[in-house]
Amino acid sequence: MKYALITGAASGMGRIYAQRLAQRGYSLVLVDINAKMLFPLYMLILHLHVTLHLHFLVHLILHNNYLIY
């Protein structure tokens, strides 16, 4: 089984790579700081490729004790 970790997966090139690698049968770990944009991609790939192992992570950055979204 092939795996891919994609950072910045919610938009742009990260989103394109996620979709293309899913089509090629890769199991994916999708990482992005924007959960609102990442979750729909997760659901789309899961719907189109139900046999894949798919995980998504929302990376939250803590800077000077403030949470940055």
Secondary structure, DSSP 8 states (H G I E B T S, - for coil): --EEEEETTTSHHHHHHHHHHHHTT-EEEEEES-HHHHHHHHHHHHHH-TTS-EEEEE--EEETTEEE-
